[in-house]
Amino acid sequence: MCSTIKHCEDIAMRILNKLFTKPTRPSHSEVSYLEALATNARHSRTGRPTTAR
């Protein structure tokens, strides 16, 4: 899904910016992507994305 940690952060920031600037709700894929990032950050510091849950 992401090649580098920086790439992941860029995508996450883009989604978060969209959340704060637009009144529309995020798509399900964006929410699950952020959840996966949060899970990965908690479980590993290696930067390799694992499947959420």
OpenMM code with the backbone's topology and positions (N, CA, C; nanometers):
from openmm import Vec3, app, unit

residues = "MET CYS SER THR ILE LYS HIS CYS GLU ASP ILE ALA MET ARG ILE LEU ASN LYS LEU PHE THR LYS PRO THR ARG PRO SER HIS SER GLU VAL SER TYR LEU GLU ALA LEU ALA THR ASN ALA ARG HIS SER ARG THR GLY ARG PRO THR THR ALA ARG".split()
positions = [
    Vec3(0.0837, -0.1200, 0.0000),
    Vec3(0.0000, 0.0000, 0.0000),
    Vec3(0.0872, 0.1250, 0.0000),
    Vec3(0.1791, 0.1346, 0.0940),
    Vec3(0.2713, 0.2481, 0.0909),
    Vec3(0.4137, 0.1980, 0.0764),
    Vec3(0.4926, 0.2735, 0.0029),
    Vec3(0.6305, 0.2312, -0.0204),
    Vec3(0.7199, 0.2728, 0.0954),
    Vec3(0.6992, 0.3918, 0.1484),
    Vec3(0.7827, 0.4405, 0.2581),
    Vec3(0.6954, 0.5011, 0.3675),
    Vec3(0.7552, 0.5203, 0.4841),
    Vec3(0.6827, 0.5840, 0.5939),
    Vec3(0.6422, 0.7254, 0.5539),
    Vec3(0.7334, 0.7961, 0.4844),
    Vec3(0.7026, 0.9321, 0.4404),
    Vec3(0.5810, 0.9310, 0.3491),
    Vec3(0.5769, 0.8351, 0.2593),
    Vec3(0.4640, 0.8244, 0.1672),
    Vec3(0.3348, 0.8022, 0.2438),
    Vec3(0.3390, 0.7158, 0.3448),
    Vec3(0.2212, 0.6905, 0.4286),
    Vec3(0.1768, 0.8188, 0.4974),
    Vec3(0.2730, 0.8930, 0.5515),
    Vec3(0.2399, 1.0160, 0.6227),
    Vec3(0.1780, 1.1179, 0.5284),
    Vec3(0.2304, 1.1258, 0.4056),
    Vec3(0.1753, 1.2201, 0.3090),
    Vec3(0.0296, 1.1879, 0.2791),
    Vec3(0.0010, 1.0598, 0.2593),
    Vec3(-0.1365, 1.0198, 0.2296),
    Vec3(-0.2266, 1.0461, 0.3497),
    Vec3(-0.1778, 1.0121, 0.4690),
    Vec3(-0.2574, 1.0333, 0.5896),
    Vec3(-0.2860, 1.1818, 0.6094),
    Vec3(-0.1855, 1.2666, 0.5870),
    Vec3(-0.2047, 1.4102, 0.6022),
    Vec3(-0.3070, 1.4617, 0.5017),
    Vec3(-0.3010, 1.4094, 0.3794),
    Vec3(-0.3953, 1.4529, 0.2768),
    Vec3(-0.5386, 1.4180, 0.3185),
    Vec3(-0.5552, 1.2966, 0.3727),
    Vec3(-0.6885, 1.2543, 0.4163),
    Vec3(-0.7346, 1.3393, 0.5344),
    Vec3(-0.6439, 1.3624, 0.6305),
    Vec3(-0.6807, 1.4414, 0.7480),
    Vec3(-0.7155, 1.5842, 0.7086),
    Vec3(-0.6390, 1.6421, 0.6157),
    Vec3(-0.6694, 1.7770, 0.5689),
    Vec3(-0.8078, 1.7810, 0.5060),
    Vec3(-0.8414, 1.6761, 0.4312),
    Vec3(-0.9728, 1.6688, 0.3689),
    Vec3(-1.0815, 1.6619, 0.4764),
    Vec3(-1.0527, 1.5875, 0.5842),
    Vec3(-1.1506, 1.5754, 0.6924),
    Vec3(-1.1788, 1.7114, 0.7548),
    Vec3(-1.0735, 1.7907, 0.7758),
    Vec3(-1.0898, 1.9157, 0.8485),
    Vec3(-1.1405, 2.0288, 0.7601),
    Vec3(-1.1193, 2.0190, 0.6286),
    Vec3(-1.1562, 2.1311, 0.5425),
    Vec3(-1.2907, 2.1104, 0.4751),
    Vec3(-1.3329, 1.9857, 0.4595),
    Vec3(-1.4583, 1.9593, 0.3894),
    Vec3(-1.5646, 1.9087, 0.4874),
    Vec3(-1.6878, 1.9526, 0.4687),
    Vec3(-1.7955, 1.9074, 0.5568),
    Vec3(-1.8401, 1.7644, 0.5280),
    Vec3(-1.7988, 1.7123, 0.4135),
    Vec3(-1.8424, 1.5779, 0.3771),
    Vec3(-1.7713, 1.4738, 0.4618),
    Vec3(-1.8372, 1.3606, 0.4822),
    Vec3(-1.7752, 1.2527, 0.5574),
    Vec3(-1.6729, 1.1821, 0.4698),
    Vec3(-1.5654, 1.1315, 0.5305),
    Vec3(-1.4634, 1.0602, 0.4530),
    Vec3(-1.5194, 0.9298, 0.3986),
    Vec3(-1.4615, 0.8845, 0.2908),
    Vec3(-1.5050, 0.7565, 0.2354),
    Vec3(-1.4609, 0.6431, 0.3276),
    Vec3(-1.5256, 0.5287, 0.3127),
    Vec3(-1.4930, 0.4145, 0.3984),
    Vec3(-1.3480, 0.3718, 0.3786),
    Vec3(-1.3003, 0.3803, 0.2546),
    Vec3(-1.1625, 0.3381, 0.2278),
    Vec3(-1.0632, 0.4297, 0.2977),
    Vec3(-1.0933, 0.5586, 0.3030),
    Vec3(-1.0040, 0.6523, 0.3705),
    Vec3(-1.0012, 0.6268, 0.5207),
    Vec3(-1.1183, 0.5988, 0.5776),
    Vec3(-1.1243, 0.5709, 0.7211),
    Vec3(-1.0468, 0.4440, 0.7542),
    Vec3(-1.0696, 0.3391, 0.6752),
    Vec3(-1.0011, 0.2129, 0.7035),
    Vec3(-0.8511, 0.2277, 0.6810),
    Vec3(-0.8110, 0.3140, 0.5853),
    Vec3(-0.6690, 0.3384, 0.5624),
    Vec3(-0.6061, 0.4032, 0.6853),
    Vec3(-0.6733, 0.5033, 0.7398),
    Vec3(-0.6206, 0.5692, 0.8595),
    Vec3(-0.6163, 0.4729, 0.9772),
    Vec3(-0.7184, 0.3879, 0.9895),
    Vec3(-0.7188, 0.2892, 1.0976),
    Vec3(-0.6026, 0.1924, 1.0817),
    Vec3(-0.5754, 0.1531, 0.9571),
    Vec3(-0.4637, 0.0623, 0.9323),
    Vec3(-0.3319, 0.1294, 0.9682),
    Vec3(-0.3179, 0.2575, 0.9323),
    Vec3(-0.1955, 0.3306, 0.9665),
    Vec3(-0.1776, 0.3374, 1.1175),
    Vec3(-0.2858, 0.3672, 1.1888),
    Vec3(-0.2773, 0.3775, 1.3341),
    Vec3(-0.2395, 0.2430, 1.3950),
    Vec3(-0.2981, 0.1371, 1.3432),
    Vec3(-0.2670, 0.0034, 1.3933),
    Vec3(-0.1206, -0.0302, 1.3679),
    Vec3(-0.0733, 0.0019, 1.2473),
    Vec3(0.0661, -0.0255, 1.2136),
    Vec3(0.1597, 0.0530, 1.3041),
    Vec3(0.1261, 0.1783, 1.3299),
    Vec3(0.2121, 0.2623, 1.4129),
    Vec3(0.2199, 0.2068, 1.5542),
    Vec3(0.1078, 0.1523, 1.6028),
    Vec3(0.1082, 0.0959, 1.7373),
    Vec3(0.1906, -0.0312, 1.7448),
    Vec3(0.1774, -0.1174, 1.6432),
    Vec3(0.2350, -0.2511, 1.6537),
    Vec3(0.3792, -0.2593, 1.6053),
    Vec3(0.4166, -0.1726, 1.5131),
    Vec3(0.5524, -0.1845, 1.4602),
    Vec3(0.6072, -0.0487, 1.4235),
    Vec3(0.7364, -0.0359, 1.4385),
    Vec3(0.8042, 0.0868, 1.3975),
    Vec3(0.8844, 0.0625, 1.2698),
    Vec3(0.8609, -0.0486, 1.2027),
    Vec3(0.9424, -0.0819, 1.0860),
    Vec3(0.8925, -0.0121, 0.9611),
    Vec3(0.7651, 0.0277, 0.9599),
    Vec3(0.7121, 0.0966, 0.8437),
    Vec3(0.6530, 0.0028, 0.7407),
    Vec3(0.6544, -0.1296, 0.7701),
    Vec3(0.5911, -0.2231, 0.6766),
    Vec3(0.4431, -0.2321, 0.7098),
    Vec3(0.3572, -0.1950, 0.6154),
    Vec3(0.2135, -0.2002, 0.6445),
    Vec3(0.1664, -0.3440, 0.6633),
    Vec3(0.0913, -0.3681, 0.7691),
    Vec3(0.0280, -0.4981, 0.7877),
    Vec3(-0.1206, -0.4795, 0.7663),
    Vec3(-0.1924, -0.5865, 0.7494),
    Vec3(-0.3362, -0.5737, 0.7296),
    Vec3(-0.4017, -0.5300, 0.8592),
    Vec3(-0.4994, -0.4432, 0.8485),
    Vec3(-0.5678, -0.3930, 0.9672),
    Vec3(-0.6482, -0.5046, 1.0313),
    Vec3(-0.6382, -0.5127, 1.1643),
    Vec3(-0.7102, -0.6145, 1.2426),
    Vec3(-0.6676, -0.7537, 1.2102),
] * unit.nanometer
topology = app.Topology()
chain = topology.addChain("A")
for resn in residues:
    res = topology.addResidue(resn, chain)
    for name in ("N", "CA", "C"):
        topology.addAtom(name, app.Element.getBySymbol(name[0]), res)
